């Protein structure tokens, strides 16, 4: 097995993190009274991309994660609580 291959437990953990991040994006976006389109405009992403993030369906780069987080006026750690 290559050192880059993920074990099933790791894959589950990554999926849980994506879902947690997405749920918090949705919660903080709604608290800020922003639509998915508006958040996308603030971060240079499309509405479908924001939807996919909120539903934990995509792997996003740290840069995009930071842009979304800062647009919501939160910290990275807030997004995983």
Buried (B, 14 or more C-beta within 10 A) or exposed (E): EEEEEEEEEEEEEEEEEBBBBBBBBBEBBEEBEBEBBBBBBBBEBEBEBBBBBBBBEEEBEEEBBBBBBEBBEBEEEEBEE
